[in-house]
Amino acid sequence: MEQRDGGRHGGARGGRLAIRPAQAADVAAIVGVDPVARRDEERRQYLRASVAATATFVALVDDAVVGYVVFTHTFFGRGFIEMLVVHGDHRRAGVGSALVRHAEGACRTERIFTSTNTSNTPMQALLNGLGYGRSGVVGDLDPGDPELIYSRSLRSAEQGPTDHEGDALTLRPYETHDEDAVVDLWSRCGLVWPWNDPHRDIARKLRVQRELFVVAARGGAVLGTVMAGYEGHRGWINYLAVDPTARGRGIGRELLAHAEGELRALGCPKINLQVRTGNEPLLAWYRRRGYVQDDVASLGKRLEHDDGS
């Protein structure tokens, strides 16, 4: 895999980063960010085929393509990141990290794989920073420059047996058909209050950074959610919830790590969240993950009253 992002998360050079499936009309722009494709017809054919197979996602900053990732499930039936390229002007800005996380969200298997040459130390640093480990070496693909195989588990070892044997946990963007399941989950987790209508909260989020509203699903069942946001100064995490019957399996950690990665990719320097007074178990859970209680008073003012008052 070719990618020269050194892994420092920034703000995509000041623009707003978005990732979506590539379309046929994007091929010219994809070739434009890939120096090998600009000179090699075989690479261009590969890219056209991967776009046609809906295996390519593009990263856009202010609607301009600045990078792409090719992701398939053809590596012995496992998820595999085949190609990752970021335009030179947008490297070391978190674009590569965001593309990897997006591929992880599309992965249907418990473990995701990728590879890079021994000489590609920036890519190795990026993968190491995202929690990937070395799985093996292929010595004779590129003479004198062995291919290093990397992988990362997308399912915590603590999860144990699943309710849907053989189905991996998938983190994916919220979809409209999830609404009833998500509201039911929030209700069972004690997150629904009269002054916060969950249906209105979902509708509001879908108007602002909807890609930061993520569900954890397995076998068609919604087991967790996280709703993140960034307004240019601080990031926020809301509605981090895990089905009570699925707790202790690492789902909350996966959701939190995903949200943190997405916020880092946007250049977010600090994350804030709120825990209701007296919820000591949850406070302890966040402290174990590096969160500390700020010496501030939390203030709020309602601009819309969901309870009709």
C-alpha positions as CSV (number, residue, x, y, z in Angstrom):
1,M,0.0,0.0,0.0
2,E,1.3,3.4,-0.9
3,Q,0.7,6.3,1.5
4,R,3.2,8.9,2.7
5,D,1.2,10.5,5.5
6,G,3.4,10.6,8.6
7,G,0.4,10.2,10.9
8,R,0.2,13.6,12.7
9,H,-3.5,14.5,12.9
10,G,-4.3,18.0,11.8
11,G,-7.1,19.9,10.3
12,A,-6.9,18.9,6.6
13,R,-5.1,22.2,5.9
14,G,-7.9,24.3,7.4
15,G,-10.8,22.9,5.2
16,R,-13.6,20.6,6.2
17,L,-12.8,16.9,5.6
18,A,-15.5,14.6,4.2
19,I,-15.3,11.0,3.0
20,R,-17.7,9.3,0.6
21,P,-17.8,6.4,-1.9
22,A,-16.0,7.3,-5.2
23,Q,-18.0,7.8,-8.3
24,A,-17.0,7.4,-12.0
25,A,-16.8,11.2,-12.3
26,D,-14.1,11.2,-9.6
27,V,-11.6,9.1,-11.5
28,A,-9.8,12.0,-13.1
29,A,-9.4,13.7,-9.7
30,I,-8.2,10.4,-8.1
31,V,-5.6,10.1,-10.7
32,G,-4.6,13.7,-10.1
33,V,-3.7,13.0,-6.5
34,D,-1.7,9.8,-7.3
35,P,1.7,10.4,-8.9
36,V,2.0,6.8,-10.0
37,A,-1.4,6.8,-11.7
38,R,-0.5,10.0,-13.6
39,R,2.3,8.1,-15.4
40,D,1.1,4.5,-15.3
41,E,-1.8,3.2,-17.4
42,E,-2.0,0.0,-15.4
43,R,-2.6,1.9,-12.2
44,R,-5.2,4.0,-13.9
45,Q,-7.0,0.8,-15.1
46,Y,-6.9,-0.5,-11.6
47,L,-8.4,2.6,-10.2
48,R,-11.2,2.7,-12.8
49,A,-12.0,-0.9,-11.9
50,S,-11.9,-0.3,-8.2
51,V,-14.3,2.6,-8.5
52,A,-16.6,0.6,-10.7
53,A,-16.6,-2.1,-8.0
54,T,-17.5,0.4,-5.3
55,A,-14.3,-0.5,-3.5
56,T,-12.9,3.1,-3.4
57,F,-13.6,6.0,-1.0
58,V,-12.4,9.5,-1.6
59,A,-11.4,12.2,0.9
60,L,-12.6,15.7,0.1
61,V,-11.6,19.0,1.5
62,D,-13.9,21.8,0.4
63,D,-15.3,19.4,-2.2
64,A,-11.9,18.8,-3.8
65,V,-10.5,15.2,-3.8
66,V,-7.3,15.1,-1.7
67,G,-6.9,11.4,-1.2
68,Y,-8.4,7.9,-1.6
69,V,-8.5,4.5,-0.2
70,V,-9.2,1.2,-1.9
71,F,-10.8,-1.4,0.5
72,T,-12.0,-4.9,-0.3
73,H,-12.7,-8.2,1.4
74,T,-10.6,-10.3,-1.0
75,F,-7.6,-11.1,1.3
76,F,-8.6,-14.7,2.2
77,G,-12.1,-13.3,2.8
78,R,-10.8,-10.7,5.3
79,G,-11.0,-6.9,5.0
80,F,-8.0,-5.5,3.3
81,I,-6.8,-1.9,2.6
82,E,-5.2,-2.3,-0.8
83,M,-4.3,1.3,-1.6
84,L,-4.1,4.6,0.4
85,V,-2.9,7.8,-1.3
86,V,-3.0,11.4,-0.1
87,H,-2.1,14.4,-2.2
88,G,1.2,15.9,-1.2
89,D,-0.3,19.2,-0.1
90,H,-2.5,17.4,2.4
91,R,-0.1,15.0,4.0
92,R,0.5,15.0,7.7
93,A,-3.0,16.6,8.2
94,G,-5.0,13.5,9.3
95,V,-6.4,12.6,5.9
96,G,-4.7,9.2,5.8
97,S,-5.8,8.4,9.3
98,A,-9.4,9.4,8.5
99,L,-9.4,7.2,5.4
100,V,-8.1,4.2,7.4
101,R,-10.8,4.6,10.0
102,H,-13.4,4.9,7.3
103,A,-12.2,1.6,5.8
104,E,-12.4,0.0,9.3
105,G,-16.0,1.2,9.5
106,A,-16.8,-0.6,6.2
107,C,-15.0,-3.8,7.3
108,R,-17.3,-6.8,7.8
109,T,-14.7,-9.1,9.4
110,E,-13.2,-9.3,12.9
111,R,-9.7,-8.3,11.7
112,I,-8.6,-5.9,9.0
113,F,-5.3,-6.2,7.1
114,T,-3.1,-4.0,5.0
115,S,0.5,-4.0,3.8
116,T,3.3,-1.6,3.0
117,N,7.0,-1.7,1.9
118,T,9.8,-1.9,4.4
119,S,11.1,1.4,2.9
120,N,7.8,3.2,3.6
121,T,8.5,4.2,7.1
122,P,5.9,7.1,7.2
123,M,3.1,4.5,6.4
124,Q,4.5,2.2,9.1
125,A,4.4,5.1,11.6
126,L,0.8,5.8,10.6
127,L,-0.3,2.2,11.1
128,N,1.5,1.9,14.4
129,G,-0.2,5.0,15.6
130,L,-3.6,3.6,14.7
131,G,-3.1,0.4,16.6
132,Y,-2.0,-1.9,13.8
133,G,0.6,-4.6,14.5
134,R,2.9,-6.6,12.2
135,S,1.5,-9.9,11.0
136,G,4.1,-11.1,8.6
137,V,6.5,-10.4,5.7
138,V,6.4,-11.2,2.0
139,G,10.0,-11.0,0.8
140,D,9.8,-11.3,-3.0
141,L,7.1,-9.0,-4.2
142,D,9.5,-6.0,-4.6
143,P,13.1,-7.2,-4.8
144,G,15.1,-5.7,-2.0
145,D,12.1,-4.0,-0.4
146,P,10.0,-6.7,1.5
147,E,6.2,-6.1,1.9
148,L,5.2,-5.9,5.6
149,I,1.7,-7.2,6.5
150,Y,-0.1,-5.4,9.2
151,S,-3.4,-6.1,10.9
152,R,-5.7,-4.8,13.6
153,S,-8.5,-6.4,15.5
154,L,-11.9,-4.6,15.2
155,R,-13.4,-6.7,18.0
156,S,-12.2,-6.7,21.5
157,A,-10.9,-10.0,22.9
158,E,-13.2,-9.4,25.9
159,Q,-16.3,-9.7,23.7
160,G,-16.4,-13.4,23.8
161,P,-19.2,-15.3,22.0
162,T,-21.6,-13.2,20.1
163,D,-25.4,-13.3,19.8
164,H,-24.9,-13.8,16.0
165,E,-22.1,-16.4,15.7
166,G,-19.7,-15.5,12.9
167,D,-20.8,-11.8,12.6
168,A,-18.2,-9.2,13.4
169,L,-18.9,-6.0,15.1
170,T,-19.2,-3.2,12.6
171,L,-18.9,0.6,13.2
172,R,-20.8,2.5,10.5
173,P,-22.5,5.8,10.0
174,Y,-26.1,6.1,11.4
175,E,-28.8,5.3,8.8
176,T,-32.4,6.5,8.8
177,H,-33.7,2.9,9.3
178,D,-31.8,2.8,12.6
179,E,-34.0,5.4,14.4
180,D,-36.3,3.1,16.3
181,A,-33.5,0.8,17.4
182,V,-31.3,3.7,18.5
183,V,-34.1,5.4,20.5
184,D,-34.9,2.1,22.1
185,L,-31.3,1.6,23.0
186,W,-31.0,5.1,24.5
187,S,-34.1,4.5,26.5
188,R,-32.8,1.2,28.0
189,C,-29.5,3.0,28.8
190,G,-31.2,5.8,30.7
191,L,-30.3,8.5,28.2
192,V,-33.8,9.7,27.3
193,W,-35.2,12.7,29.3
194,P,-38.4,14.7,28.8
195,W,-36.4,17.8,27.9
196,N,-34.3,16.0,25.2
197,D,-36.6,14.4,22.6
198,P,-34.4,11.7,21.1
199,H,-36.1,11.9,17.7
200,R,-35.4,15.6,17.5
201,D,-31.8,15.1,18.7
202,I,-31.3,12.7,15.8
203,A,-32.9,15.0,13.2
204,R,-30.7,17.9,14.5
205,K,-27.5,15.8,14.2
206,L,-28.3,14.7,10.7
207,R,-28.1,18.4,9.7
208,V,-24.7,18.9,11.2
209,Q,-21.7,16.6,10.7
210,R,-23.9,13.5,10.3
211,E,-20.8,11.4,9.5
212,L,-19.9,11.7,13.2
213,F,-23.0,9.9,14.3
214,V,-22.0,6.2,14.4
215,V,-23.6,3.0,15.4
216,A,-22.0,-0.3,16.4
217,A,-24.0,-3.2,14.8
218,R,-23.7,-7.0,14.7
219,G,-25.9,-9.2,12.7
220,G,-28.3,-6.4,12.0
221,A,-28.7,-5.5,15.7
222,V,-27.7,-2.0,16.9
223,L,-25.5,-2.6,20.0
224,G,-24.1,0.9,20.6
225,T,-23.9,4.5,19.4
226,V,-21.7,7.5,19.7
227,M,-22.5,11.1,18.5
228,A,-19.5,13.4,18.1
229,G,-19.1,17.0,17.0
230,Y,-16.4,19.7,16.5
231,E,-17.0,23.4,16.1
232,G,-13.5,24.5,15.6
233,H,-12.5,24.9,19.3
234,R,-13.5,21.8,21.2
235,G,-14.9,18.4,20.3
236,W,-17.9,16.9,22.0
237,I,-19.0,13.3,22.6
238,N,-22.7,12.6,23.3
239,Y,-24.9,9.6,23.4
240,L,-22.1,7.1,23.9
241,A,-24.3,4.1,24.7
242,V,-23.9,0.3,24.7
243,D,-26.7,-2.2,25.0
244,P,-26.8,-3.4,28.6
245,T,-26.8,-7.0,27.5
246,A,-23.6,-6.5,25.4
247,R,-21.4,-4.6,28.0
248,G,-18.0,-5.8,29.0
249,R,-17.1,-6.8,25.4
250,G,-15.2,-3.7,24.5
251,I,-17.9,-2.1,22.3
252,G,-17.8,1.2,24.3
253,R,-14.0,1.4,23.9
254,E,-14.3,0.8,20.2
255,L,-16.9,3.5,19.8
256,L,-14.9,6.0,21.9
257,A,-11.7,5.3,20.0
258,H,-13.5,5.7,16.7
259,A,-14.9,9.1,17.8
260,E,-11.6,10.2,19.0
261,G,-9.9,9.3,15.7
262,E,-12.5,11.2,13.7
263,L,-12.2,14.3,15.9
264,R,-8.4,14.1,15.6
265,A,-8.7,13.9,11.9
266,L,-10.6,17.2,12.0
267,G,-7.8,18.9,14.0
268,C,-9.7,18.8,17.3
269,P,-7.3,19.7,20.2
270,K,-9.5,18.6,23.1
271,I,-12.6,16.6,23.7
272,N,-15.3,17.5,26.2
273,L,-18.2,15.4,27.5
274,Q,-20.6,15.4,30.3
275,V,-21.5,12.7,32.9
276,R,-24.4,13.1,35.2
277,T,-23.5,13.9,38.8
278,G,-23.3,10.7,40.9
279,N,-22.6,8.3,38.0
280,E,-19.3,7.1,39.6
281,P,-18.9,3.9,37.5
282,L,-19.1,5.9,34.3
283,L,-16.7,8.5,35.6
284,A,-14.2,5.8,36.5
285,W,-14.6,4.3,33.0
286,Y,-13.7,7.6,31.3
287,R,-10.8,8.2,33.7
288,R,-9.3,4.9,32.7
289,R,-9.3,6.1,29.2
290,G,-7.4,9.3,30.0
291,Y,-10.3,11.7,30.7
292,V,-10.0,14.1,33.7
293,Q,-12.6,16.2,35.4
294,D,-12.1,19.9,34.5
295,D,-12.4,22.5,37.3
296,V,-15.3,24.3,35.6
297,A,-19.0,24.7,36.1
298,S,-21.1,23.3,33.4
299,L,-23.7,25.9,32.2
300,G,-26.5,25.5,29.7
301,K,-29.3,27.4,28.1
302,R,-32.1,25.9,26.1
303,L,-33.0,27.5,22.8
304,E,-35.6,24.9,22.0
305,H,-37.8,23.2,24.5
306,D,-38.5,19.6,23.5
307,D,-40.9,19.0,26.4
308,G,-43.3,21.8,25.2
309,S,-42.6,24.1,28.2
